[in-house]
Amino acid sequence: MISDNDIVKLILGFKIKHLRLQQGISYQELAKSTGMSVSYLNDIEKGKKYPKPDKISVLAQAFKLDYDELVSTRADKKLRPVIELLNSGFFKFFPLDEFGISPDKLIDVFSNSPDRISAFISTILKMVRSYQIEKEHFYRIALRSYQDMHDNYFPDLEEAVQSFKKEMKLKNKVPYGYDQLADMLRRQYDITIDRTGLSKNKKLGAFRSYYQAEKKVLYINQGLSDGQENFILAKEIGFQYLELGERSYETQLNKEASFEKLLSNFKASYFAAALLMDAAEMVKDVELIARSTTWKPSLIGNLLQKYQVTPETLLQRFTNILPHYFNIKDLFFIRLKSTNDLIKYDITKELHLSQLHKPYRSEMSDHLCHRWVSISSIKNIRSKKADHIIDAQMSDFWQTDSAYFCISIAEPDNYKGDGASSITLGLLMTDGLKGTFNFIKDPGLRKKTVHNTCERCSIPDCDNRVAPPTHVDKMQLEEELALELKQL
C-alpha cells in the first residue's frame, strides 16, 4: 500500500517529469542547470525521493516557476484529474504490488500522454460520481480481477493448508466436523467458542460470528447450519495460521473495509475451503461426476454430505479446482438473493473467470431474466419444504453463440427467516467442457433460451417476462427515427 508520504513524492515526481517533457528539457540539461545528478533526478521523477527545500527552489527556477507552484498539489486543467486521482486516497489502499504495478510505472504511464490519460481518468471519475460507486465497490472489483489473474487458484494457500495438516498430524479423512475444528482452535491457538453471546443481543443478529481478539473468544450466532459453523471455524484457523495482520473480526465486512482487509478475508476463506475439501480428493470427485453419462443432482448432493459444507463453499471450491486441474477456465459464480415478491433478484456475490459472463451484477434497476436456473431454483425452494434443491440447465444466450451449463443450489434463508437464495456455477460451453463431462451430451438436460435482463431482452412471447423490454423498444424507436430522417 502507498503511504501519504509516497503520494506526495509521486505528485511532485509527476509534475517535474511533465514539466521537463513539456519544455523539451533532457535529463542531462536539467542536471547541468540544477547541479543534481541524472540518477537523482530520475529518482525524484519516479517518486522514490523527495528533494530538500533548497533543491526544490533550484528545480522551480529551472522550470521558471515559483517554489509554491511546484510543490502545490494543484495543477492546470489538463493535469488536474491525474493529481486528483493520486491525491484521492485510492492508491493508499489499492494493492498495486499484487497486480505487479510499481509507483514509478504509474508515473511513466501518466506522463507519456497526460492529456489523454487525464481525459480518461476524468471520464472514469465522472462515471463513478454518476453511478454513486463507492471505494468498496472498487476493492471488490479489484479482488475479483486478482482472482481472475490467477484463475482463482493459489498454490501458496493450498500449500499452507497441507503444511497445517502436517503440523497438526491430520489425515485427509473427511469431514472435519465442528468438534474437531473447535479442538484445533483451542489446542493450537487457545481460542474458545461462545455460542450464546451474540444471540443474546438482538442488535447483533446480522452477524454470524465475531472474533474478540483480546479475549481470544470466537462468538458464533445461533441458527446456523453445520456447514456454516464448520466454515466459520475453518476460516478462523486460516486467519490464525496465515498470521493475517489487517483482518475483519466480524462475518459482515463493514463499509470502511480496506482492500488489505478484503484480501485477508479472501485468503482465510480460501484456506477454509481448501482445509474442508482437500484438492486431491476433490479432483477424484470431479472425475467421478465427469464419467456419468447422465446429469444426476445426487452427485452434487453427495459432496455436500461428504464434506459437510454449504452449497456456496462447495461451488466456490469448484472454481478453484476446475481451472487448475481440468483447464475449464471460462466460468462464472453468482450468489442470488430473492425479495419476498419473487420478482426482483439481487446478485450479492459474483466471480467471472477469463471474461465477463452473463448474468452479471448491474447498478441499474433492471430485472434479471427469470429463465435462468438461478431464479427458477429459488422459486422451487420457496414452494417446497427442503434443506436445498439442486438443479441444472443448459442456458443458450439469446441471439448469440454463447451457451452455459449451469448448476444451481437453492436454499431457504433459515438464518434470517425471509426469502431464499441460490448459488450458481455457470460453465461456458466449449469443446474442452464437452470433452471433460460426459453428461453434457445428455438429451434429458433441460434447455432454455435466456437473456441478462427483461428490459434488454427481445425474446418474443416470453412467459417469464416480469418487465417490458424498455431498452429494446428505445433502440427500435431510434432506428425508426433514423430511417425517417434518411427518407426526408
Salt bridges, closest charged atoms under 4 A:
ASP4 OD1 - LYS92 NZ 2.86
ASP43 OD2 - LYS49 NZ 3.73
GLU45 OE2 - ARG20 NE 2.60
ASP108 OD1 - LYS17 NZ 2.52
ASP115 OD2 - LYS78 NZ 3.86
GLU134 OE1 - LYS255 NZ 3.03
ASP151 OD2 - LYS329 NZ 3.34
GLU158 OE2 - ARG317 NH1 2.82
ASP183 OD1 - ARG186 NH2 2.40
ASP183 OD2 - ARG187 NE 2.66
GLU229 OE2 - ARG195 NH2 2.85
GLU236 OE2 - ARG247 NH1 2.87
GLU256 OE1 - LYS135 NZ 3.93
ASP278 OD1 - LYS165 NZ 3.14
GLU281 OE2 - LYS306 NZ 2.82
ASP285 OD1 - LYS306 NZ 2.94
GLU312 OE2 - ARG335 NH1 2.91
GLU312 OE2 - LYS349 NZ 3.14
GLU350 OE1 - HIS352 NE2 2.76
GLU363 OE2 - ARG361 NE 4.00
ASP366 OD2 - ARG456 NE 2.85
ASP391 OD2 - ARG446 NH2 3.05
ASP413 OD2 - LYS337 NZ 2.74
GLU455 OE2 - HIS367 ND1 2.84
